[in-house]
Amino acid sequence: MTRPPFAEFSSLAIRELTAWIGDNALWSGRLSDVLEEHFLPVAEQAGLDPEEAWEALGEFTGPVYGAALEDLCTRRYDDPPQNLVADFLRKRSFRLPPLAKSYLEALRDSAPGIYEAVAVQPGHGVTIRDLLTGGEPIEVIEVSGSRQIVQWDRLAARVIEHGGKRVFTGGVFPLTRDGCKTLTDGLKALLHELAEKAGVPAEAFHGEVANVMREAAPKLGGLRIAQILASLHRPLPKLINRDGDPYEFVEARYALTSGERRDVIARLDAGPGLQRTGARPASWDWVAKASEHPSRASSAGEGYALDTHPDGDTGRVVLANVALSGKQLELSVNSRRRLESARAFIEPLLAGLIGEPEVAIKSVEDAMAEKRDAPASPRRAVPKRVERAVTQRYLDSHYRGWMDEKIPALGGKSPREAARDFEGREQLAALLKELENREARRARDTGVGYDARWLWQELGIEHLRR
């Protein structure tokens, strides 16, 4: 799809405006002041020297500058010239076509907002809802950004009327869930106070809201900078296994010392808790009841607990994988402690058939680095359609069990229990939106995601998916 015709005029308008600011000492100084309002509090809070923090932003300095420029366009100063756009158009409007001038005028009168992406049409536009003032969702034409935005994203953006369409200005950026909640809670409190003030006519309330949001522009800009700096220095999330141990890739490789391969296979097929999963190479899962191995992950502090369940059965858990290739047996587990129990199981079972193991341990960070450095595979081992189907079947089974599990984010209630009361339904809706948002982002990045819309209907809260 080609760019909408009015996009060329908005780009022209911004190019001419920034070039003019560069030759104007007054407006260059005022832009620097606004940029400092956005930037300095974040640098100080992060304990960074401003120059070091600015340098750390790297390629993101352009969007940060753009947010400050849009903020400056809306400001009215006591001393003349009072407004950047008015001053520029008074002196340079002859250089611009009508649609470029109307873009700057709309930008001058705009205010930032906090929105939720209700629906996305990649390459065309986004349907958004105002999270501060509510109301019906609106459609916004956005060609390039709609390929990056996914459903239920939270966005800070300016929406204006231009060329007969609603469009975003340049400063659109996604908000983290926590950052969005903190920001919207504070702004809603301000708007609530405003609504209760005597002497504010209902018809004037919208204009007052716009003024509040214009004043909040430096806070929004600062939040954007804080998120960028955090993302640039964010460590990997802590990954743990069911036992609460650090997640690692641990392998013990055994050479076959006597007997035939069929002897090894026969013992493994008869082994208690071993479930055959493949023939070439011959492979098995060592499986146990989840109830016999209660999760200790919650006691390990914050982190992502990773479990593997055979065939999506959450009542059982995979403790180890065994594979026989040629004259070598590989035992794979996800922690050093798990290796000890796996060895205590497998070595007596195969006594006399295997020698001492060679153990290799790899951290998640090392594994990711190897994957980044490895050459791209010329073809996928598993077709996308197969991967999507397997993912769907596995997660269907997982989420059917999940609906009856106690969830900390729901106050210790299961999703089915939370769906029965008002506060629980609101928390559950937020949790399902976060799940859908994560899967939509994964589908965009990898081509393999999960459609979780059926959960809303199953839980009886489909009316809250809006």
N, C-alpha and C positions, 0 to 999 in steps of 0.2 A: 504494500500500500504506500502511495506517495504521501509526502507531508501535506497537511492541509494548507491551502494557499495563504492563510493569515499568519502561519508560522514564520514565513520569510519576512513579513513586516515587523513582527515582534523582535526577531533577531537583528534586523536592520536598526530598529529603534534603540536597542540596548547597545549596539556597537557605536552608534553616533553619540549616545549619551555618555558612555564611558570615555570615549576619545575627548569629548568636550570637557569632562571633569578633569582629565589629566592636564589640560591647559589652563585650568581655573584654580588659582591658589585657595580661594575661599571654600569652594565645594570639595576640593581635595582634602583640605583640613577637616571639614565637617565629616567627610566619609571616613577619615582616619579615626576621628573621635567615636563614631558609631561602631566601627570595627573593633575598637578597644572595649566598648561596652559589651559586645558579644564575646570577646576573646579573653580579656584579662582576668575576669573572675574565675574562669575555668582553669587557666594556667596557674593562678595562685592556689586554687584548691588542690590541684594536682602536684603542687610543689615544684613546678617547672619554671625556668627562666622563660619569659615571653618569646624571645628569639628562638630558643631551643624548641619550645612548644610549636611555634609557627613552622619551623623547619620540619618538625616531626609529622605535620599534617601532609607534607609532600603534595601528591596529586590532588588532595582534597582542599587545598587552599582556594581553588577556583569557586567551588560551591559555597564555601564560607564567605568569601568576598561577595558573591552574588546575593546571599541572604542579607548582608549588611547594606548593600546597594538598594535592595528592595525596601528595606526598613527606612533608609534615608529618603527614598522617593515619597514616602507618606508623611514625613515630618513637616511641621509648621514651626518656624522660628519666630521669635519676637522681633529680632533685628532683620531688616530687609537685606537681601532677597529672602523671603520667608519660606519658599518651597522650591526644591530642586527642579521638579518637572515644569512648574510654571515659569521659572527663570529660563530654563533651557528652551522651552517652546517659544517664549517671547523673543528670544534672540536667534534661534536656529530652526524654527518650524518650517521655513522655506526649503530646507534640505530634505524634508520628509514627506512621503505620500500620506494621504489621509488615514489609512489603516495603521500606519506606524505611529502617527500622532494620537489616534484614539487608543492605541495600546498603552502608551505612556500615561494618558489621562485616566484610564481604568486602573493602572497600577498605582497611580497617585492616590486614588480613592479606596484602595483595597485594604484588607486586614487579614492577617494570618488566621487560620482555623485548625482545629484538630478533627480529623475525619477517620472513619472506618471504611475500608473497601468492602462493599457489600457484594459486588460482582465485577468481574474483569473480562473485557473482550480484548485479548492480546492484539496489538497492532491497530486498535481503534480507540478504545476509551475505557473509563472506569465509572462505576456507579458508587457513589459515596454517601455516607450519612454523617451529619454534624454531631459529634459526641458531646458537645457543650450545650447546644440549644435544641437538639433533636430535630423534629420535623421529618418530612418525607425525603427519601433518598433522591439525589440529583445525579444526572449523567454529565460527565466531563469528557470532552474530546482530548485524548492524550495518546499519541502514536507510539513514541519510543518508550516512555515511562510505563505504559501498560504491558510491555513485555517483561518488565522487572517486578511490577507490583503483582501480588497474589491475593486471593480472597482472604478477608479478615485482617489484612495488614492495617496497622494504625499509622496515619500520615499527618505530618504538619505541612500545610500548604496554603497558598493563596489561590482562590478561585475568582476569576473575573469574567465578564461578558466581553467577547471580542469577535468581531466578524459575524455576529449573530449566533455565536456558540459560547457555551461555558468552557473555559480552558484553564489549566494550571499555568501560573507563571513559572519561572525557572527554578524557584527554591522549594522543590518537593523533596521531603526526606522521610524515611520510615522511622517510627518510634519503637523502642523496645516496650514490652508489656509493662514492666515496672516503671520505666521512665514516663510512659504515657499516663499511667494511673496516678502517679505523684503529681504530675503537671495538671491533669484534668481535675483532680480533687481540689487543688488550690484555686484553679480558675473558676470552678463551679461555685466555690464558697464566695468568691468575689462577686460573681454574677447573681448569686442568691441575695447577697446584701443589696446589690443594686436594684433588684426587682422589688425589694421590700421598702426601698426609700420612698418617702412621700414626695409627691411633686414630679415624678417621672411618668409622663403619659405613656400608655401602652404602645402608641405609634412611634414614640421616640426611643423605645427600649432597644430596638435593633441597632440604632446608631450608637447608643451607649455601649452596647456589647462590642461593636467594632472598635470603639475608642479603647476599651479595656484590652482587646487583643493587640491593638497597635502598640500599646505600652508594654505588652508582654513579649514583643518581638525580640528584644535582647535576650530574654530568658530562653525563648525557643532556639535562638541562634546558639546560645551557650550550651544548651542540651545537645544540639547537633554536634558541636565541637567535642563535648565530653564523650559522646558515643563513638565518634571517629577515633579519638585518642585511645579509648578503651579497647576498641576493636583491633587497633594496631599493636597493642601490647597485651592482648588477652591470652592467658595461658590456656592450654587444652583443658576441657572439663575433666574433673577427677572421675575416672572409670573404675568401678569395683565389681567384684563378682558376688554371687549369692552369699558367700561366706564373709563378705565385708573386706576381702583382701584386694590389694591393688591388681587391676586387670593387666595381665601380661600374656604374651604368646610363648608358651613353654612346650618344648618337644623333647621326648626321650626316644632316641633311635637305637634299636636293637638289631644286631646281625643274627641271623639264624645259624645255630652252631651244629645241630644234628637233626636227624629226622627229615621228613619231607614237608613241603608246603601244606599238603593235605592234612598232615598231623596237626599243624598249627591251626588250620582252618577248623578242623573237627573240634578241637578244644575250645576255640573261641565261640563257635556256634553253640556249644553246650554250656558255655560259661554263664553263671547266674547274673542276670541284669544286663547281659550283652544282647543288643538288638541289631541284626544284620541290616545295613543301609545301602550296600553296593556290592557288585560282583567284580567289576574291573575298574580299579583295583578292589580287592575284597576289603570291605570296611564295616565297622561296627560302631554303635553308640553304647556307652556304658550309662545305663539309665536307672534312676531311683525315684521313688515317690517323693514329691515335693514336701509332703507332711513329715517325712523322715529326715528331711534336711531343711529345717525352717530357716528362712532368710534372716541373716544378721546384718544385712546391708544398711538398715536404718540406723544402726548403732555406730556406723563408721563416719558419721557426719555428712556434710553435703557431698553429693556426687551422683553419677548416673550408674545405677545398678543394672548390669547386663546378665541376662539368663538365656539359656537355650532350652526350648521345650520340644520334645519329639512330636512331629506332626501337629504342632500347635496345641498340644494337650498341656494346659497349665497345671494339671495335677501331677505331672511328672517333669523331671529336670534331667538334662544331659550333664553328666559329671566329667566325661572324657570321650575322646574319639580315638579309635584304633584303626590303622590302615596297614595292609600287607601288600608290599610292592616288591616283586622279585624276591631277593633273599634278605629283605629288610622290613622290620616291623616299626611303625611310627606310632607313638602314644602322644596325643596332643591334649593339653589342658590349658586353663586360663589363669593359673597362679602357681607359685612355688609350693604352697601348702597342699593344693589340690594334687600336685605331682606326687607328693609323698604317699597320699592315700591311694592314688591310681597305681603306683608302683607296688604297693603292698597288696593290691588286688591282682595285678596282671602277672607279676613275676612268679608267684607260687603256681598260678594257673598254667603257665608255660615252662615250668621248671624242666631243665634238661634240653630245651629246644632253643633257648635264646641266651646270649651272653650278657655282659655288662653294658649298660646303655651309655651313649654319648648324649649329654644334655645340652640343649641350646635354649637360651632365654632372650626374648626380644621385647623391649618396651613398646607401648603404643606409638610413642614419638618416633622411635627407630623404624617401626613398620611403616609409618606414614611417610617418612623420609625416603625409604626404599621405593615405595610406590610412586612418589613424585619423580624419582630419578630413573625409574625403569622405563624403557622404550614402550611406546604405545603398541598394543596388540593389533595386528593387521585385521583381525576379525573377532567378534564376540563369541565366546564359548557357548553362551546361552542367549538365544534370540530374545529381543525385548518383549515380544508378546508372551513368551513362555515365562519370563521373569515376572511380568505383570500378573499373570494368572496365578503363579505360585505365591506371590506376595499377597494377592487378594485372598486366596484360600487360607493362608496361614493367619493373616490378621483378622479375617472373619471369625476364626476359631478363638483367637486371642481375646478379641473384644467381647465376645459372648461371655467369656469368663470374667473379664474386667468389669462388666456391669454389676457384678455381685461382690467385687472386692472392696475393702475399706480403703478409701482414698484420703490421704492427709489434706490435700487441697480442698476437699469437701467436708472438712471438719471431722474426719474419721468415718463418714458415712459412705455407703456404696452409691454408685450412680443411680441405681433403682430407688434407694431410700431418699436420696437428695431430690429426686424428681417429684416427691410427694409433698414438699412444702415450699413456700414462696422463696425464702432466702436460698434454700438449697437449689431450686430451679435456676435462679440467677447465677449462682456459682457454677452449676453444671453447664449452663449455656456458654459461659466464658471459657470453661475448660474444653468443651467441644469445639469452639471456635479456634482455640489455640491448637488443638489437634489437627483440625482441617487446614489451618494456616501452615503448619509444619509440613503436612503431607503435600499441599499445593506447591510449596517451595521445593520440596524434594522432587516432585514430578517435573517442575520446570528445569531443575538442575540436572536430573539424571534420566528423565523420561519414564521413571517408575515411581508412581505414588499410590496412595490408597484412598478410595472413595468412601468416606465415613458418614455420608449423609443418612444412611439407614439407621444409625444410632439415635438420631433425633426422633424418628418415628417410633422406634422400638421403646424409647424411654417416655414417649408421650409428651414431648415438649417441642414438636416440630413448629409450633406457632411462634417460638422464641428465636427461630433461625431466620433473622431478618436484618 
